Structure formats: C-alpha cells, structure tokens
C-alpha cells in the first residue's frame, strides 16, 4: 500500500483548482485526521498550454489522456468537469476501473445516478457527491447520517445562487428581471445562456437528489412541476412586500404516507420565515423531521472554495473507508418504492397576477372562475394602468390539481391577456 492516498482530478477550472489548493494547504490537518497524507498526483485537462506555470511549479502530473488517471496507483478520482457527456463517460470508466469517485456534478447524479450507484456497488467502490447540492452546505451528509434515525417529512430549499442573487436585486434595489440578469452575468453568477438557472432546471435536479436521500425515492425531472423566475416583475415584488412576503425560487419535496410530491417554482415566503433572510447568491435548505422538527442549513451555494471544501470532505470520508477496509457502501442505503402523492391531496395558498384587456375591470367576472372551481379567494386588488388592468388575487388551501384547472380556465377567458401564479409558502 502507498504511503499516501493518490487523488486524480478531472478538470482544473474553478472547483478543480479549489480542490487542489485545499489539499495542498491543509496537509497537516488532513494527515492527522487520516493518519496518512493525501496528494493530488494527476490532473486531467483539455489542453496543457494554459497550465504551464503551475505544471512547472509542482510535482503533479498534468495530462490530456484519461487513461493516465486509470492506473493501479490511483485511489480516488474527482470529477469536476461538469455536464453529462464527457463527465458521464469518464466517471463510468473510473468506476469500472475500481476507482473511488467524488463528483460535484448535480446534472450527472440527477440523470444517471441510479446507474452509477449500482455500478459503484457492483465494483465495491465508493461514489460520493456531497457538493452536488448546496455547494459548501453539508446537507447531504446531514440527511444520510445526522438525520438517519428521523423521519423526514419535507425539504424546502433556495437551491440556486444565480436566481437568489437576481431576486435579491429585484426586491432590494428595484431592478427589473432583465437588469438583474445582466448584472448577475457581469459578476459571473449567471451563464451567457441562463436557461438552466432562471427556468428552475438547476434547482429541480437538486430536488431529485434531495428526494432520493431524504425519502429514499428515485424521481425524475418529469415527475415534478418546474417553473422559474422569467415571468416576475415589479408588481409581483411590490404586492408580495405589501402583504408581508418576499419572493424566492424554492425547490420543494414532501412525503406523506410513503408518497412524494415535488416541485420547483417562485413562491411567496413570509418575512418571518428563516428562508426569507437568505440573500444574494447564498443557498439554504429547510428540513422538517418528525423527531428533530424544523432546522435550516445555510451557506455559500457555490464558489471555488466552498464547493471544493465539500468535495474534499468526500475525499476524506473515502480515505477513512479505504484505511478501515470498509469501501463499497453507498452514500445512502435508504430506499423506498417510489410512489407519488396525488395532486388532489396537495394543498397550497396561491397568488395570481392576472392581466386583463383595457376596458375589462370587472373583478366579479374573474372571481366567478375561482368560485366555479370551489376555490376560496382571500384577497383581491385591482391596478388600472394605461393599457390594461391588473388583478392580484390570493387564494386559500387550493388543491394543486384544481390550481392547474383554474389557470387553464382563466387563460380561456376573453378578457385575460396573461396569468402568472406562485405558491405561497
């Protein structure tokens, strides 16, 4: 056995270089915890030229060939390439070569998790992914270890730093959606193509992972309702504020009687709720358990060192397993048959913003739509503008199934130009 644990990193961007830095700078503590040194011995990059300075200043071997990392002397492979094409191929090859694997790739876990978990189990190796949800927040290990004896009933989170930053700017500084997006892109929080973030897909992939670890159920993206923040404007922010709420993009998954319901969407959050205080690019996960009650995990949801720290914590956990001869145990062994809660049994309060054509300002006509479907309206406000009328409606304990029917019915009304709706958490 080598005198050190050999780590190979796939990708040397923001997170990959952060993993390298932490291992290089925290050797003394890590060696005391493990009783053995940890070394980054090899790094896979697309091209060598951009890394000549670091190549010349360290003993780590940089290469463009994945085969150089699948050698007998390699213990742990860290995948921080991102995406689901090359990353999937390389992670699968690493597992097949009996390498333990750590990844920060939520897309990979959400789409191919079951296949890769089974492969790791077959090969008797560890496959860990703490950094795939919440960046530097240790939520996954908390669910699988600290809350292993509890029955978790609901997990709600601000899971995307880009949209939380944008919403913070829209709420606190009065920016429009387009202005907030432009600012987020300028600061590097948002990609040139922000679709995954602003349409809720990034958060939804994290909900898939949280559902698996919290409830032991394997759901897919098409099993949940997913929406984002593109449709929000200053009227939504102002109305929420006047009613004692702020707007957050929430990922939610809940389990009742062995059945799960999950969704992602912009939501009204009471100002008194801890999630309302999570600003800028930070993330938070709010967990409810029958024994523990309500608890919140808060911190940096992205960034070089916060995310890298979660990756290195997985490396350390695998190192303990290697040295104790107990590898091959899944990140979570908790499994239940996947069953879905009927949308007739899921209730939320809802907010609606309804744009009416100019000249149509009779709220009674719209309220009849709600009454026809048995929905209790708790508040109605009307704003008359130059070219149209805007109705703001709040409802109480509306079935998710009924909500979808009401949206469809409103959109069919001749006077209605557009309908926007948010859950009230």
N, C-alpha and C positions, 0 to 999 in steps of 0.2 A: 504494500500500500504506500502511496506517495506521502511525503511529509506535509503536504498541503492539499487543500481542495482546489481543483482546477476548474475555473469558470470561463466559458466562452460566451461572447456577446454577439448577437446577430443584430447589426445596426448600431451606428455610433452618432445618432442625432442627439436631440435634447435629453431624452431619458437615458439612452445608452451611455452617453458621456457622463451623465449624473451617476449612474451605477458604478462606472469606472472610478470616478472621483471619490465616492463614499468608501468603496473598498480600499482604495489607495490611502485614504486619510484616516480611516478608522481601524487600521490593522490591529492595534494594541488591544482595544476592547473586544473586537471580534475573535481574536485568538484566545483571549481569556475565557470568553463565553463558550467557544467550541473546543478549546484545547488543541486547536490546530489552525494554521494560517489559511487564509483564503486569497487566492491570486487570480486575477484576470490574465489568463495566459494567451488567449487568442481572441481576435475581433474580426468579424466579417463585415466588409463594407462594399459598396458598389464599385468605387474607384479608389485607388490608393493615393493619388496625387493630392487631394485636399488635406490629407492627414500626415504629410511628410514631417512636419515639425514634431508632432507627438510620437511618430514612429521612430524618429531619431533620438528622442529623449527618454524612451522607456524600453523595457525588455519584452513588452507584449508584442506578439506576432500578429500583424495585420494581414489579411488575405481577402481575395475576392472569390475564393472557392469554398463552398460549404463543406466539401469533403475534408478539408483541413481541420475542421472542428469536430468531425465524427470519428475521431481516433480513440484508441483504447485509453489514452491518458486523460481524456476529458471527462469530468464528473457531471457538471451542470451546464446546460445551455440556457441562455437568457434571450428570449425573442422580444425585441423592441423595434421591429421593422414597421409594424402596423399593417392594416389591410387584411385581406383574406385570400390572397392568391399565393404569392411567394411565401408569406408567413405560414400559411397552412401547409404547403409542401415541405418547408424546412422543419417545422415542428413535428410533422408526421415522420419525417426521416430521422429526426433526432430520437424520437420515442422508439422507433423501430431499431435504432442502433443502441438501445438500452441506456440512453442518456436521460437524466432527470431534467425537467424543463420548467422554467419560470417564464410567464408572459404577463404583459400589461395590456394585452390586446382584447378589449371587450367585444369587438366585432367577431373575432375568431372564436371566443368562448360562446357567444350567443348563437352563432351559426353552426359551429362544428364541435361544440363542447362535448356532447354525448359520445360522438365517435372517438374523440381524442381521449376522453376519460376512460373509455373501455379499452383503448389501445394501451394506455399507461398501465392500467390494471393487469392486462394480459402480460405485459413486459416486466411487471414488477418494479416499476419506477414511479417516482413522484412527479406530479404535474400540478403546479401551484399558480395562482392568478389573483393574489390579493389586490394588486394595483389596477385591476380591470374595472373596478367600481370605486369612485370617490378619490382617486389619486392617492394622496397621502393619508386618507382616513382609514383606519384599520377595521372597517365594518365587516368584511367577510370572515375574518378570523374571529371577531366578536360573535357573529351569528353561529359559527360552527363549533366554537369552543366555549366561550363565556356564557352563551345562551343555549347551550346544548340540552340542558335539563328543562328549559322553559318551553311553553307552547306559544310560539309567536303567532299573533293574530293579524297584524297589519304592519306594513312597512311603507312609509311615505318619504320621499326624498327630493331635494333640489340636487339633481344629478348631473347638470350640465353647466359648467362655468361660463361658457360664452353667453347663453341666454340669460343667466342670472346677472351677469355684468350689464347686458343690454337693458334688462328690465329695471335694474338699479338706476341707470342713466335716464330712462324714460320717466321713472317715478320721482327721483330726486332733482333732476335737472331739466325736466320738461322736454327732453329730446323726442323727436319722432322715431318710429321704428327704423326708417332709412338712415337717419342721423346716428342713432345708436349703433346700428350695424357698421356703418362706415368707421366710426370711432373704434369699435371692437376690432375691426380688420386692421386699422392703423397701428393698434397696440399689439397685434399678434394673437389676440384671443379668438378671432374668427378667421376661418379659411376664406380664400377667394371665392370658393363655392361653399356657402354656409348651410346648404340644404340639410345635412345630417343633424346639425345643431338646432337650427331655427324651426324645423318641421318635427322635432321631437324624436327622431330616429335614434340618435345617440343615447338619449335617456331611456328609450324603450329597450335597447339592447342591455342596458344595465338592470332594468326591471326584470328581464329574462333571467339574469344571473342571480339577482336577489330572491326571486321566486324559487329558484332551484335550491338555494342554500337555506332560505327561511322556511320553506314549506315542503321541500323535497320533491317538487313537481317540475317537470320539464315542459315549459310552454314555448310557443313560437311567437314571432312578431305579429303574425296574422291572427293570433288569438286575443289581441287586445285592441282597444280603440286608441289611436295615436293622432295627436294634433300638436301644433306648435304655437308660435307667437306672431307669425306674419300678419295676422288679422287684427292685432291690437292697435289702438290709437289713444289719443289724449283723452277722449271721452270715457273710455274704459278706466283709465288711471284715475281720472277725477271722480267718477262715480264710486269706484271702489274706496277711494280715500274718504269721501263724504260719508260712506256707510260704515267706516271703521275697519277697512280691509286694505291689503296690498295684493298685487298680482304676482304670482310666482309660477314658473313651469314646474309642475310636480309629476313625478313618477310614483305610481301607487300600486300596491299589490296587497290583497287581503284574502284571508282564508276563513271560511265558516263551514263547520261540519264536514271537513275534508274536501271542500270545493273552493276553487280560487277564482278571483276576479282581478284583472289588472288593466290599468290604463295610463296614458300619458297625456297631459294637456295643461294649458294655462288655467289657473284656479285662483279664486279669491281666498286669501288666508287672513284670518283675524289678526289685527295688530298685536293682540295679547299673546298670540301663539309664538313659541320659540322660532319656528321656521320663518316668520316674518322679519326676523332680525338678521337673517343671513344675506349679506350684501356682496356686491362686486362679483368677482369670479369664484367666490367660495362655494363649497358644497355642504350639504348636511343630510343626514339620514335619521329619520324619526321612527323608532321601533316601539311597538306595543306588544307586550307579552303578558300572559295571564299571571305569572309569578312576579316578574320584575316591574310590571306596569309600563309607564311611558319613559323612554330615555332617548336622548339625541346625541348623535356623533357628528361633530362639526370640524371643519378644517379646510385646508387647501385642496381643491378638487383636481388640480393639475399643476404643472410646473416641473422644472428639471429635478430639483432635489426632493420635494415632497413625494412625487411619484417614484423616483429612484429609491427612496427610503423604503417604500412598500415592497419594491422588487427585492431589495437586499434582505429585508426581513424574511421573505420566502426562501432566499438562498440560505440564510442562517437556519431556518426550520428544516430544510432539506439536509443541511450539513449535520444537524443533530440526528436526523434519521439515519444518515449514512454511517455515522460513527457508532450508533447504537444498534445497527443491523436491522432496522425496522422500516425499510423503504417499501414502497408499493401500496401504501394505504392512501385512498383517495382524499382529496382536500375535504370532502364531506361524504360521509357514508349514509346520510339520511335520505331516504327515498320513500315516496308515496305514489300510488296510482294518480295520474293526472286527471282531475275532474274539474269541471267549470261550474261556477255559480251562475244560475240563471239571472239574466238581466231584469227579470220580473221580481227578483229578490234583493236587488241592489238599489239603494235609495241615496239621492243627494239633493241638497238645495242647489238651485241653478240661478245664474244670471244670464239675461238675454239683452242684447242690443239689437234693436230692430229698426232698419232704415225704411221709411215709408216715402212714397212719391209725394211731391208737392201737392198740397190740397187734401191729402188724406191724413187727418189728425184726430180721427175718432178712435180713441183707445178702446172703447167698448167693443168695437168690431174685432180687435185683436184679442182682447180678453176672452171673447167668446170661444176662440180657438182653444185656449187653455181650459176653459170650463167644460167644453165638449169632451175633453180627454181626461176629465177628473183631476186637473192639476190646480192646486191651491196657490193663488197669486198673493204674495205678501206685500209687494210694493210695486208701484208704477210711477214713473216720472216721464214727462214729455219735454223735449227740447226742440223748439222751432227755429230752423235755420233758413238761410236764403233759398236754397234749392230743394230742401227736403225736411222731413220731420223725423226725429229720432226718439224712439221709445225705449226706456230702460225698465226691465221687468225682473223681479226676483220672485222665485217660487220656493215652495217648501216640500221636502220629502217626496221628491218626484222619482219614480222608477226610471232606471236607465233605459229600459225598453220603451217606456212611454215618452221619454225625452226625445228619442230618435223619431218617433211618430209625430210629435209636436213640431220639431224642426222641419220635417217634410211638409206638414200641413201649413205652416207659416210661409214657407217658400213658395207654396202654390197660390197664396193669396195675391190677387191682382195688385193690391196696393203696396206689397212688400218688395223692396229692392234687394235687401240683403239682411241676413240674420247671423249674428255672432253669439255664441253661447259658451259659458265657462261654468265649471263646477264650483261650488262654494264649500271649502274645506273647513 
